[in-house]
Structures are given as C-alpha cells and as structure tokens.
C-alpha cells in the first residue's frame, strides 16, 4: 500500500500483512521513521512521525559515529532493528 510519509511528505510503498484487528506498524524511511495504524479492512487509520533517539559521547568526546538502532516496544515485547530493517534482538 502507498502511504504519505508525515516527515518528508513523500509517497512510500509499505508492505503490510493482513491483520485481524487494529495494528500498529513502525516504518523506517530514509533517515527518519513513522508509525501507522492499519485496521482489519486494510485501511490506514493514522500516520505520525517518530522521534529518533541517538546515543552520543558524554562530555562531547570524539566525533565517532554510533551505529543507530530502532527499538520497537509493544504488546509486552520489544525488538531492536538496524536502520536497514534487520531484526537484531527481541
């Protein structure tokens, strides 16, 4: 399905599985992300931006780049994904 990203306003193709109830999805898109709710009819009910959290060196240390991850929490579970969408922990 196509969804307009609430951050950059571009149309994004999102692969959404069939669901039996209102379900939340987390979509990474470029250097940002958004959440969307899809109902059992496949209708997108809500889409909004997600704030990124980044780790930085305390005290302004060197300018090393930290690898970025996305943590998704819900339903009593949490999963960690790389920025490429690869699940690395659950």
C-alpha positions as CSV (number, residue, x, y, z in Angstrom):
1,X,0.0,0.0,0.0
2,X,1.1,3.6,-0.6
3,X,1.3,6.0,2.4
4,X,2.4,9.6,2.5
5,X,5.3,10.0,5.0
6,X,4.4,12.6,7.6
7,X,8.0,13.7,7.9
8,X,9.1,14.3,4.3
9,X,5.7,14.2,2.6
10,X,6.8,11.6,0.0
11,X,4.7,8.7,-1.1
12,X,6.1,5.5,0.3
13,X,5.3,1.9,-0.6
14,X,4.7,-0.1,2.6
15,X,4.2,-3.9,2.6
16,X,1.5,-4.6,5.3
17,X,0.3,-8.1,6.1
18,X,-3.3,-8.8,6.5
19,X,-4.4,-8.1,10.1
20,X,-7.5,-9.2,12.2
21,X,-7.6,-6.0,14.4
22,X,-6.3,-2.5,14.5
23,X,-2.5,-3.0,14.3
24,X,0.4,-0.6,14.8
25,X,3.4,-0.7,12.3
26,X,6.7,1.1,12.6
27,X,8.2,2.2,9.2
28,X,11.8,3.3,8.7
29,X,12.2,5.6,5.7
30,X,15.5,7.1,4.8
31,X,16.9,8.9,7.9
32,X,13.6,9.0,9.7
33,X,10.6,6.9,10.6
34,X,6.9,7.0,11.2
35,X,4.2,4.9,12.9
36,X,0.9,3.8,11.3
37,X,-2.2,2.0,12.4
38,X,-4.0,-0.3,9.9
39,X,-7.4,-1.8,10.6
40,X,-8.7,-5.3,9.6
41,X,-10.1,-3.8,6.3
42,X,-6.6,-2.7,5.3
43,X,-7.5,1.0,5.9
44,X,-4.8,3.3,7.3
45,X,-6.3,4.9,10.4
46,X,-3.4,7.1,11.5
47,X,0.2,8.0,10.5
48,X,2.5,10.2,12.5
49,X,6.3,10.9,12.8
50,X,8.5,9.1,15.3
51,X,11.2,10.9,17.2
52,X,14.7,9.3,16.9
53,X,16.8,8.8,20.0
54,X,20.5,8.8,19.4
55,X,23.5,7.8,21.7
56,X,26.2,10.4,21.9
57,X,29.5,10.5,23.7
58,X,29.1,12.2,27.1
59,X,31.0,15.4,27.6
60,X,31.4,16.0,23.8
61,X,34.1,13.4,23.3
62,X,35.4,12.4,19.9
63,X,33.1,12.6,16.8
64,X,32.8,8.8,16.5
65,X,29.6,7.8,14.7
66,X,27.5,5.4,16.8
67,X,25.7,2.7,15.0
68,X,22.0,3.6,15.0
69,X,19.2,1.2,16.0
70,X,15.4,1.3,16.2
71,X,13.7,-0.1,19.3
72,X,10.0,-1.0,18.9
73,X,8.1,-1.7,22.1
74,X,4.5,-3.0,22.3
75,X,2.3,-5.9,23.5
76,X,4.7,-6.7,26.3
77,X,7.6,-7.2,23.9
78,X,10.5,-5.2,22.4
79,X,12.5,-5.7,19.2
80,X,15.7,-4.0,18.1
81,X,16.3,-3.3,14.4
82,X,19.2,-1.9,12.4
83,X,18.4,1.2,10.2
84,X,18.2,-1.3,7.3
85,X,15.3,-3.1,8.9
86,X,17.2,-6.2,10.1
87,X,16.0,-7.5,13.4
88,X,19.0,-8.0,15.7
89,X,17.3,-8.7,19.1
90,X,13.8,-9.4,20.5
